[in-house]
Amino acid sequence: MTKQYLMTPGPTPIPEKIAEAMAKPIIHHRTPQYMEFTKAVNGNLKKIFKTANNVLTFTSSGTGAMEASVVNTLSKGDTAVVVIGGKFGERFAEICNAYGVNVVPIDVEWGAAPDPSRVEKALKENPDAKAVFTHLCETSTATVYDVKSIGNIVAKTDAILVVDAISGLGSDEFEMDKWNVDIAIGGSQKAFMIPPGLSFCAVSKKAWELVKKSTLPKYYFDFKKYDKLIEKSDNPWTPAITLVIGLEKALSIIMAEGVDNFIKRHMRDAEFVRQYLKELGLEIFPKSPSDAVTATKVPKEIDTSKLIKSLKAKGVIFAGGQGELKGKIFRIAHMGGINREDLERALGILKETLKEENIKV
Ligand SMILES: *Cc1c(COP(=O)(O)O)cnc(C)c1O
């Protein structure tokens, strides 16, 4: 079988040691043995989020935690500012709409990062806004946002700042507490090197004040139910035991490397990928590229879906564009278990394929 180079922005490859940890016989969750895993995970997640707040873990893909951040903080008829510069910005707006929250959109050109002054202006014009929803990395455009500057602005108001850091966490620099982020969201299938199925919300004191007042319907994702048990390393429902055990292993691997070294490695790999693509004559799509995933413009002469298909036949799996970017870009992830050696191989195969198909870029 051809070796598979899975380079999509989630799921990402699972390193052997982590797969082995998850392959062991399952244990029961109301046992001291399992609670040790939970305790280690809670402690180490804080180091990745760079926060003193607890990090709540849910059994869902990332979107579950996005929805949780809305239903736990807001009430029907509340106003929220939502930065929309891609597919995932649209998703926050859709969740707000589904729950009867009024959305004040900040529409950003796809591939650009929002100018933080626009958040300031939106909050001035909408002083009743309870929350600002944005991203660390908008995965659909591979763009990193200036969360630090947005955090400075939101901190001066009564609104909370909710950041979907699902794809950026571990790859792009992120400091929940220093940057005044009130809810930071993560997901398992990106830099955490485990399969999809876990999502995370770290919640600040300021956000907890809103949680107390929120009246949107919630049950499974009710922050209060999780928070009550987290100090005892317990969980309100049956957790995704196997994934949590895999996460414990993944986090211990990250801690051994050091969180900052882990992030710096992503920076170097991202730079390597960008340079390689530029040398092939391709243009990087976003104006402020993320270190989690790279999006490349595709010249009009190239049939993107055909190129992606040819690469897939050789075991190299890149992601195409979503929404309005379909056919216009392709994306190469370099997060978590995607290592330099594999990136070099996959990019080499891209180079060969472009040559074989007589594509001059
Ligand atoms: C992957 C991702 C999600 C999560 O999507 P799911 O399919 O629900 O896991 C959310 N936001 C961003 C920015 C992502 O990259």
The ligand as an SDF file (V2000), in Angstrom:
LIG
                    3D

 15 15  0  0  0  0  0  0  0  0999 V2000
  -11.7560   22.1380   12.3860 C   0  0  0  0  0  0  0  0  0  0  0  0
  -12.3420   23.3840   12.8680 C   0  0  0  0  0  0  0  0  0  0  0  0
  -13.5430   23.4210   13.6000 C   0  0  0  0  0  0  0  0  0  0  0  0
  -14.2320   22.1770   14.0360 C   0  0  0  0  0  0  0  0  0  0  0  0
  -15.0330   21.6160   13.1320 O   0  0  0  0  0  0  0  0  0  0  0  0
  -15.6000   20.1740   13.4420 P   0  0  0  0  0  0  0  0  0  0  0  0
  -15.7910   19.5920   12.1040 O   0  0  0  0  0  0  0  0  0  0  0  0
  -16.8290   20.3470   14.2150 O   0  0  0  0  0  0  0  0  0  0  0  0
  -14.5410   19.4830   14.2600 O   0  0  0  0  0  0  0  0  0  0  0  0
  -14.0060   24.6120   14.0490 C   0  0  0  0  0  0  0  0  0  0  0  0
  -13.3590   25.7590   13.8230 N   0  0  0  0  0  0  0  0  0  0  0  0
  -12.2140   25.7800   13.1450 C   0  0  0  0  0  0  0  0  0  0  0  0
  -11.5230   27.0810   12.9420 C   0  0  0  0  0  0  0  0  0  0  0  0
  -11.6680   24.6050   12.6410 C   0  0  0  0  0  0  0  0  0  0  0  0
  -10.5140   24.6200   11.9710 O   0  0  0  0  0  0  0  0  0  0  0  0
  1  2  1  0
  2  3  1  0
  2 14  2  0
  3  4  1  0
  3 10  2  0
  4  5  1  0
  5  6  1  0
  6  7  2  0
  6  8  1  0
  6  9  1  0
 10 11  1  0
 11 12  2  0
 12 13  1  0
 12 14  1  0
 14 15  1  0
M  END
$$$$
